[in-house]
């Protein structure tokens, strides 16, 4: 039983502690889902050749996918890996553990060749 003097502060202490635990658990969950992005040498060359606006558009979607796992992503048919779609641009990648490895970046008409 709570002492009479601290009865008024007890719910606030518990609420503060519960809020701290909830924020801590959310932070841990966010940390677990963030994936590292790595480029193969061929993909890095393709990335450097893109226009800055295209790179910015792709980077936005790729970062969002790495942080949340949400995006326009589908498994490739007939080949290992996945593709991320952002407008007319495609990113072909594989996921292993906490790393997204980019294998190709390019326009949709050229990327699947």
C-alpha positions as CSV (number, residue, x, y, z in Angstrom):
1,X,0.0,0.0,0.0
2,X,1.2,3.5,-0.8
3,X,1.9,6.0,1.9
4,X,-0.6,8.7,2.2
5,X,1.9,11.4,1.2
6,X,2.9,9.8,-2.1
7,X,-0.5,8.6,-3.2
8,X,-1.0,11.5,-5.5
9,X,2.4,11.0,-7.2
10,X,2.2,7.2,-7.5
11,X,0.1,7.1,-10.7
12,X,2.3,9.8,-12.3
13,X,5.4,7.7,-11.5
14,X,3.9,4.5,-12.9
15,X,2.7,6.4,-16.0
16,X,6.1,7.9,-16.5
17,X,7.8,4.5,-16.2
18,X,5.3,2.9,-18.6
19,X,5.8,5.7,-21.1
20,X,9.6,5.2,-20.8
21,X,9.3,1.4,-21.4
22,X,7.0,1.9,-24.4
23,X,9.3,4.4,-26.0
24,X,12.3,2.1,-25.3
25,X,10.5,-0.9,-26.9
26,X,9.5,1.2,-29.9
27,X,13.1,2.4,-30.3
28,X,14.4,-1.2,-30.1
29,X,11.8,-2.3,-32.8
30,X,12.9,0.5,-35.1
31,X,16.5,-0.4,-34.7
32,X,15.8,-4.0,-35.6
33,X,14.1,-3.2,-38.8
34,X,16.6,-0.7,-40.3
35,X,18.6,-2.5,-42.9
36,X,22.0,-1.5,-44.3
37,X,22.2,-0.8,-48.0
38,X,25.2,-2.0,-50.0
39,X,25.9,-1.7,-53.7
40,X,27.7,-4.1,-56.0
41,X,30.4,-2.5,-58.1
42,X,28.2,-2.7,-61.2
43,X,25.3,-1.1,-59.4
44,X,27.5,1.7,-58.0
45,X,28.6,2.6,-61.6
46,X,24.9,2.6,-62.7
47,X,24.0,4.8,-59.7
48,X,26.7,7.4,-60.5
49,X,25.5,7.6,-64.1
50,X,21.9,8.5,-63.1
51,X,20.7,12.1,-63.1
52,X,20.6,13.7,-59.7
53,X,16.8,14.0,-59.7
54,X,16.5,10.2,-60.5
55,X,19.0,9.4,-57.7
56,X,17.0,11.5,-55.2
57,X,13.7,9.8,-56.2
58,X,15.2,6.3,-55.9
59,X,17.1,7.1,-52.7
60,X,13.9,8.3,-51.1
61,X,12.0,5.0,-51.8
62,X,15.0,2.8,-51.1
63,X,15.6,4.4,-47.7
64,X,11.9,4.2,-46.8
65,X,12.0,0.5,-47.7
66,X,15.1,-0.1,-45.7
67,X,13.6,1.6,-42.6
68,X,10.0,0.3,-42.8
69,X,10.0,-2.6,-45.2
70,X,7.2,-0.9,-47.1
71,X,7.4,-0.1,-50.8
72,X,6.4,-1.2,-54.2
73,X,8.5,-4.4,-54.0
74,X,7.9,-7.7,-55.8
75,X,9.9,-10.9,-56.2
76,X,11.5,-11.4,-59.6
77,X,10.2,-14.2,-61.7
78,X,12.8,-16.6,-63.1
79,X,15.6,-15.1,-61.1
80,X,16.6,-14.7,-57.5
81,X,16.0,-11.3,-55.9
82,X,13.4,-8.6,-55.8
83,X,12.7,-5.3,-57.5
84,X,11.8,-1.9,-56.1
85,X,9.7,0.3,-58.4
86,X,9.8,4.1,-58.2
87,X,8.3,5.7,-61.3
88,X,10.1,4.5,-64.4
89,X,13.1,3.4,-62.4
90,X,13.8,0.0,-61.0
91,X,16.2,-1.3,-58.4
92,X,17.1,-5.0,-58.4
93,X,18.3,-6.3,-55.0
94,X,18.6,-9.2,-52.6
95,X,18.1,-9.2,-48.9
96,X,20.3,-11.2,-46.6
97,X,20.1,-10.8,-42.8
98,X,20.1,-7.0,-42.3
99,X,21.7,-6.1,-45.6
100,X,20.0,-5.0,-48.8
101,X,22.4,-5.6,-51.6
102,X,21.7,-3.6,-54.8
103,X,22.6,-5.5,-58.0
104,X,21.3,-3.1,-60.6
105,X,19.7,0.3,-60.9
106,X,18.2,1.7,-64.1
107,X,15.2,2.6,-66.3
108,X,12.5,0.0,-66.6
109,X,13.1,-0.6,-70.3
110,X,16.8,-1.5,-69.8
111,X,17.0,-3.1,-66.3
112,X,15.7,-6.6,-67.1
113,X,18.0,-7.3,-70.0
